[in-house]
Amino acid sequence: MKRRAIYGSAALVVLVVAVGVLMSTHATTTNLFFPTLSTCTNVGSQITVNLQANSVTGVNAWQVNVTFTAYALGLKSVSLGSSWTSGGHSYFATTLNNSGTYQYAFTYENNATLTKSTAYTFLSFVFTVLQRPVIGNFHIVTASENVQMGTYVLGQSLLIQTYTTTDGEFDNCLNRPGH
């Protein structure tokens, strides 16, 4: 009788550990990030800056709110990363563009999702350089900073997924000899 209880307890422990390992390897936190760009380009030139993610698991919808230094860069255009459109699923997207702030909301229709284990582009921004020399930043507004307009990553049934952010920086002709 004691031997059965020991074997039963041991099997339960093995099952719990196996499920825990499976869940920890499957559930990765998405990191949304901007690059740090250091360049020396003329006023009026265009630069492309990608908002990227390290990976996503089962994402059905998202809302991204980013701010940028409006006196340094003028937003010319924004395009959706190809990972969101390459699956053949229909989707809906909407945008809000104010000086220095850009918001993009995306959702797949018919409960489709995206899972990627490698870095890829969420959004691609094309900016016009407005000053030289100048330093500016790219900031991802989190949901904790702005509950209604912040960034959200959602799974099926619109369950909120956790994420981290890494802001970026733009430096144009700073710390360069002769500038």
C-alpha positions in Angstrom: 0.0 0.0 0.0 2.8 2.4 0.9 4.7 1.5 -2.3 1.7 2.4 -4.4 1.4 5.8 -2.7 5.1 6.5 -3.2 4.9 5.5 -6.9 1.7 7.6 -7.3 3.3 10.6 -5.7 6.5 10.2 -7.7 4.4 10.0 -11.0 2.5 13.2 -9.9 5.8 15.0 -9.2 7.2 14.0 -12.6 4.0 15.1 -14.4 4.0 18.5 -12.6 7.7 19.1 -13.5 7.1 18.1 -17.1 4.2 20.4 -17.5 6.2 23.2 -15.8 9.1 22.7 -18.2 6.7 22.7 -21.2 5.0 25.8 -20.1 8.2 27.7 -19.4 9.7 26.8 -22.7 6.5 27.7 -24.6 5.6 30.9 -22.8 8.2 33.5 -23.8 7.7 37.2 -23.1 7.7 39.4 -26.2 10.2 42.2 -26.2 9.3 45.1 -28.5 12.3 47.2 -29.4 13.6 50.1 -31.4 17.2 50.3 -32.6 19.8 52.9 -31.6 20.8 54.7 -34.8 23.9 56.8 -35.1 24.4 58.4 -38.5 25.3 61.7 -40.2 22.8 62.5 -42.9 21.5 65.8 -44.4 18.3 67.6 -43.5 15.6 66.4 -45.8 17.1 62.9 -46.1 15.0 59.8 -45.2 15.7 57.1 -42.7 13.9 53.9 -42.0 13.4 52.7 -38.4 11.8 49.4 -37.6 9.9 48.6 -34.5 10.7 44.9 -33.9 9.8 42.0 -31.6 12.1 39.2 -30.5 9.2 36.6 -30.8 5.5 36.2 -30.3 3.3 33.3 -29.4 -0.4 33.1 -30.5 -0.9 36.8 -31.1 -4.3 37.7 -32.5 -4.3 41.5 -32.1 -2.1 44.4 -30.9 -2.1 48.1 -30.3 1.2 50.0 -30.5 1.7 53.6 -29.3 5.1 55.1 -30.0 6.4 58.6 -29.5 9.4 60.2 -31.3 11.2 63.5 -31.2 9.1 65.6 -33.6 11.6 68.5 -33.9 14.3 66.0 -35.1 12.2 63.7 -37.3 9.1 64.1 -39.4 7.0 61.0 -40.0 6.6 60.3 -43.7 5.0 56.8 -43.8 4.4 53.6 -41.8 4.0 50.1 -43.1 3.0 46.8 -41.5 5.7 44.2 -41.1 5.4 41.4 -43.7 5.0 38.7 -41.0 1.5 40.1 -40.2 0.3 40.0 -43.9 2.1 36.9 -45.3 -0.2 34.2 -43.8 -3.1 35.0 -46.1 -5.4 35.9 -43.2 -7.6 38.9 -43.4 -7.0 41.6 -40.9 -8.2 45.1 -39.8 -5.8 48.0 -39.0 -6.3 51.6 -38.0 -3.9 54.4 -37.3 -3.7 57.7 -35.4 -0.9 60.1 -36.2 -0.2 63.3 -34.2 3.0 65.3 -34.2 5.5 63.1 -32.3 3.0 60.3 -31.5 1.8 57.4 -33.7 -0.6 54.7 -32.8 -1.4 51.6 -34.8 -4.0 48.9 -34.0 -4.1 45.6 -35.7 -6.4 42.5 -35.4 -6.7 39.3 -37.4 -10.2 38.3 -38.4 -11.6 34.8 -37.8 -9.4 34.4 -34.7 -6.2 33.8 -36.6 -2.9 34.1 -34.7 0.8 34.6 -35.4 3.6 32.7 -33.7 7.2 33.5 -34.5 10.3 32.4 -32.6 12.7 34.8 -34.3 13.0 38.6 -34.4 10.8 40.3 -37.0 9.3 43.7 -37.8 6.1 44.9 -36.3 6.0 48.3 -38.1 8.4 50.1 -40.4 8.6 53.9 -40.1 10.1 56.2 -42.7 11.2 59.5 -41.2 12.5 62.7 -42.8 15.5 64.2 -41.0 14.6 67.7 -39.8 17.8 68.8 -38.0 21.5 68.3 -38.1 23.1 67.8 -35.6 20.4 66.5 -33.3 19.6 63.7 -30.9 16.1 62.2 -30.5 14.4 59.1 -29.2 11.8 56.5 -30.1 9.7 55.5 -27.1 7.1 52.6 -26.8 4.3 53.8 -24.6 3.3 50.9 -22.4 -0.1 50.1 -21.1 1.0 51.0 -17.5 1.9 54.5 -18.8 -1.4 55.0 -20.6 -4.2 52.5 -19.9 -6.4 53.5 -22.9 -3.8 54.4 -25.5 -0.8 52.4 -24.4 0.7 49.3 -26.1 -1.1 45.9 -25.8 -0.3 42.5 -27.2 -3.3 40.2 -27.2 -3.8 36.4 -27.8 -6.9 34.5 -28.7 -10.1 35.7 -27.0 -8.2 39.0 -26.6 -6.3 37.8 -23.5 -3.6 40.3 -22.6 -0.1 39.0 -23.0 2.9 40.3 -21.1 5.7 42.1 -23.0 8.8 44.2 -22.3 10.1 47.2 -24.2 13.4 48.7 -25.2 13.4 52.3 -26.5 15.6 53.5 -29.2 17.7 56.6 -30.0 18.6 58.6 -33.0 21.8 60.6 -33.2 22.5 62.6 -36.3 26.0 64.0 -36.7 26.9 64.1 -33.1 30.4 63.3 -31.9 31.7 63.3 -35.4 34.9 65.1 -36.3 34.2 68.4 -38.2 30.5 68.6 -37.0 
